[in-house]
């Protein structure tokens, strides 16, 4: 008996499953709320700095419009959850039982998370742009963005999708949702931030530094240009994915009867077909 994976069906099932999940919308809400709070805090501080002659309206606007950068953390978390849930359901064992390379299905997972990250990104960017304009106007400060809206949004959407793909690689590497999220949170918010702050000439070559280059984050003066940033991040991502796939393929082979057992489960039917 020959089994095949109908990848387009798997993609549609996964996309629908996670689009209608509470996980996507809770993460989107948190990312948007964090952006709103960060924007408010930055502008409140900036108002006094303008009064003291430390900064100006143009610089404050530019800084406030970088607050959606934190949303990349949540697109990474979303991807980790999407990938990690499959290991909780013995998805990797089913792959090995089918005796197929995991690469095609990893591609499907990556595509699903990239698509869903645009939802998180669109809401976060909308909140960031509108709140920046509204709060500055309420403070009688001119809204003076240096970058046009389309260019600004394009850079951040690329950032969010890169974060989602990074989350796929982390989920595959650690095979545990909580562990992957915890390690990534500590690395991004503590370790990498400390390195970038203390050694910017080194930090710009790290994954986070490369992502900052994608949006030309002004808080990182010593940064790469956009295209080199994309290239460096791609190399990091490719390396992490290769290691993750190799480790996944070396996983222990499950019992011979596992496939037939799983084939009778409802969640298996859209993926496994004769």
Secondary structure in CASP SS format (residue, H / E / C, confidence):
PFRMAT SS
TARGET T0000
AUTHOR 0000-0000-0000
METHOD secondary structure of the structure
MODEL  1
X C 1.00
X C 1.00
X C 1.00
X E 1.00
X E 1.00
X C 1.00
X H 1.00
X H 1.00
X H 1.00
X H 1.00
X H 1.00
X H 1.00
X H 1.00
X H 1.00
X H 1.00
X H 1.00
X H 1.00
X H 1.00
X H 1.00
X C 1.00
X C 1.00
X H 1.00
X H 1.00
X H 1.00
X H 1.00
X H 1.00
X H 1.00
X H 1.00
X H 1.00
X H 1.00
X H 1.00
X H 1.00
X H 1.00
X H 1.00
X H 1.00
X H 1.00
X H 1.00
X H 1.00
X H 1.00
X H 1.00
X H 1.00
X H 1.00
X H 1.00
X H 1.00
X H 1.00
X H 1.00
X H 1.00
X H 1.00
X H 1.00
X H 1.00
X H 1.00
X C 1.00
X C 1.00
X C 1.00
X C 1.00
X C 1.00
X H 1.00
X H 1.00
X H 1.00
X H 1.00
X H 1.00
X H 1.00
X H 1.00
X H 1.00
X C 1.00
X C 1.00
X H 1.00
X H 1.00
X H 1.00
X H 1.00
X H 1.00
X H 1.00
X H 1.00
X H 1.00
X H 1.00
X H 1.00
X H 1.00
X H 1.00
X H 1.00
X H 1.00
X H 1.00
X H 1.00
X H 1.00
X H 1.00
X H 1.00
X H 1.00
X H 1.00
X H 1.00
X C 1.00
X C 1.00
X H 1.00
X H 1.00
X H 1.00
X H 1.00
X H 1.00
X H 1.00
X H 1.00
X C 1.00
X C 1.00
X C 1.00
X C 1.00
X C 1.00
X H 1.00
X H 1.00
X H 1.00
X H 1.00
X H 1.00
X H 1.00
X H 1.00
X H 1.00
X H 1.00
X H 1.00
X H 1.00
X H 1.00
X H 1.00
X H 1.00
X H 1.00
X H 1.00
X H 1.00
X H 1.00
X H 1.00
X H 1.00
X H 1.00
X H 1.00
X H 1.00
X H 1.00
X H 1.00
X H 1.00
X H 1.00
X H 1.00
X H 1.00
X H 1.00
X H 1.00
X H 1.00
X H 1.00
X H 1.00
X H 1.00
X H 1.00
X C 1.00
X C 1.00
X C 1.00
X C 1.00
X C 1.00
X C 1.00
X C 1.00
X C 1.00
X C 1.00
X C 1.00
X H 1.00
X H 1.00
X H 1.00
X H 1.00
X H 1.00
X H 1.00
X H 1.00
X H 1.00
X H 1.00
X H 1.00
X H 1.00
X H 1.00
X H 1.00
X H 1.00
X H 1.00
X H 1.00
X H 1.00
X H 1.00
X H 1.00
X H 1.00
X H 1.00
X H 1.00
X H 1.00
X H 1.00
X H 1.00
X H 1.00
X C 1.00
X C 1.00
X H 1.00
X H 1.00
X H 1.00
X H 1.00
X H 1.00
X H 1.00
X H 1.00
X H 1.00
X H 1.00
X H 1.00
X H 1.00
X H 1.00
X H 1.00
X H 1.00
X H 1.00
X H 1.00
X H 1.00
X H 1.00
X H 1.00
X H 1.00
X H 1.00
X H 1.00
X C 1.00
X H 1.00
X H 1.00
X H 1.00
X H 1.00
X C 1.00
X C 1.00
X C 1.00
X H 1.00
X H 1.00
X H 1.00
X H 1.00
X H 1.00
X H 1.00
X H 1.00
X H 1.00
X C 1.00
X C 1.00
X C 1.00
X C 1.00
X C 1.00
X C 1.00
X C 1.00
X C 1.00
X C 1.00
X C 1.00
X C 1.00
X H 1.00
X H 1.00
X H 1.00
X H 1.00
X H 1.00
X H 1.00
X H 1.00
X H 1.00
X H 1.00
X H 1.00
X H 1.00
X H 1.00
X H 1.00
X H 1.00
X H 1.00
X H 1.00
X H 1.00
X H 1.00
X H 1.00
X H 1.00
X H 1.00
X H 1.00
X H 1.00
X H 1.00
X C 1.00
X C 1.00
X C 1.00
X C 1.00
X C 1.00
X C 1.00
X C 1.00
X C 1.00
X H 1.00
X H 1.00
X H 1.00
X H 1.00
X H 1.00
X H 1.00
X C 1.00
X C 1.00
X H 1.00
X H 1.00
X H 1.00
X H 1.00
X C 1.00
X C 1.00
X E 1.00
X E 1.00
X C 1.00
END
